[in-house]
Amino acid sequence: MSVLSAKLGLRRRGWFALWAAPLPVWFALFFLGPMLLLIAMSFWSVQNYRLTPDFSLSAWTYVLSLDFLWSTFWRSYGLSLLSAVLVSLLAFPASYAMAFLISPARRLTFLGLALAPFFTSYLVRIYSLQVFLGEGGVLPQLFHSVGLSGASLLNSYTALFLGHATLTLPVVLVLQTLALGNVDRTEMSAAVNLGARPLQVLRHIILPAARPGLTLGVLFAFLLSYAEFVSATYLGGGVFQTLPILLTDLIRGGQQWPRAAVVSLLMMAVLLLTSLVTVAWAYRQKGN
Amino acid sequence: MTQPLLELHNLNKSYGTFAAVKDIDLSVDAGEFLAIMGPSGCGKTTTLRMMAGLEEPTRGDIRLEGQQINDLPVWQRETPLVWQNLALFPYMTVRENVEFGLRMKKVPAPERQRRCAEWLDRLGIAGFADRNVAKLSGGQRQRVALARSLVLQPKVLLLDEPLSALDAHMSIRMQGELKRLQRELGITFVYVTHSHSEAFSLADRVVIMNAGRIEQLGTPQDIFLRPRSRFVAQFVGGISLFSGMLKTTKEGKIGIDSADGLLQIADPASAQSGTRCDLAVRADRINVTTQPGWGTNEVPCTLMSEEFAGAVVNLHLETAAGTGIVAQLQQRDLERLSARAGQQVYASWHPEDGVLLGAPALKAVA
């Protein structure tokens, strides 16, 4: 009896394992493999422009001693954090309206519209922004016509932020709307019944209840902006050297794969740490 | 005549074409325990939510101490509600939940802490003050919900089926505590429930609602002894109903001429001969025998089934005309009767135990 059920259990587990297999295989092949290669490569050396397997700390010591690496690193971090916070603040009133003020049917329509930009290539959107903001572009001309400076808006933080927002706004909007949509309406009514005004309900009930989702919105916007290369190059120009730009420069400038690997690993470590701290904060609980 | 604490005048609530609450007139006195009872969808919760300001009346007035409060924003009203699912704030501790209302109303910290501590203590939850509310038991959560509302020192506390989430044992314990609390505080409780036992054992007066209207308003005894309509009689349960024309015989006997024969009543009060009437007889007033010749109103019937309810047994009978009769017997009376399902028996009762529905209270039944 027990042998039979054990056999059945084994067969059933085998069946599930079969269906669950593709993801771990994919993960091992395209994430874990390259990751291990990246770690190994950071200890390789470059001799006569040729990558040579080795165990050398030269890439690490070189990269860690670069002053501009650290300034670039912190600039990148600060700018993407600023973008993430600004995008989240910008999205919040719209998410609030979608979650609380309009009917569920309309909500779907608006969410669909918000996601529509994803149907075009990100590169195309950034190029069109470049045309829109550049010398003689629509926006500078508009400014000129009302008596302001008609100079190009490119190579500024504003342009870089617009690029970041193009990438992250729809994601943040969806995350925030879902988070706010899950806030218990009875708890909101209970708060009002106990004397809370609308703004107090927002502060004491809605924000704490939606905190995980809202925080994840900021985190995703940060992660996407941090690793962003296209708008950093085409909209921020050389003025805002960010980590991804530094990375490509390292690779272009003479096959410096080990140095690029070190920068990548540092980036990943920082992102991982930031994510862990953020998620822990988002899901912390009060009381014992 | 003192002024009622809470008054509803001609209160109506419609959702589109559906009228959830129709022409409710009700006044609740200070210190009264009022229960609103009815089947689901009868409008009892909507009425309560209108009192709290969570629903806007389509028409009509709500007054608290004589002042109209319809248009007062919810957060300025002092009508806290204990929710059916309690609606505690899960990301706050017990203390923060209880302090919430005082904090929102900007009560200074020393007073806030003093009042909060007092209520935590009073409801026996001071030991859990710094726990997360998600980690409490059902009874403890119930107390937090009560403390959270009562700390505001309201004149009236609204309760929406507050005990429905508890198990039977805990529910009975909390009923006792609620009643004691209400007496001690002397504040008005308006208590919505679908449970007869809760309404009848707790309330000073009970409102029975059906399809958005008040069917009957009275003390628990009133409603139990003198149901005013078929609906109330059926809702309260344990009552047999007969219908027929009111009639006075040549011998001067008064009764209703039903499918089960002439059923005599003691005093028809204002009801007139020839009108169609419903007669209600309570289960504990019906006598069951295996031989005829015991009472004035005697109807032969078939014993359909027995239903044990502790010390008493409910017998379900059916007359030849198909009328259902419920009779309540003591366990030992049933043993003496020794009847089996399917057997012919006789149900009988005294004329004064028959109550005409819709008629004003009978003088004979005091």
Interface residues (C-beta under 8 A of the other chain):
Chain A: D184 T186 E187 S189 A190 A191 V192 N193 L194 G195 A196 R197 Q200 H204 I205 P208 A209 R211 Q285 K286 G287 N288
Chain B: A52 G53 L54 P73 V74 W75 Q76 T79 P80 L81 W83 N85 A87 F89 P90 Y91 M92 T93 V94 E96 F100 G101 M104 K105 D130 R131 N132 V133 K135 R148 S149 L152
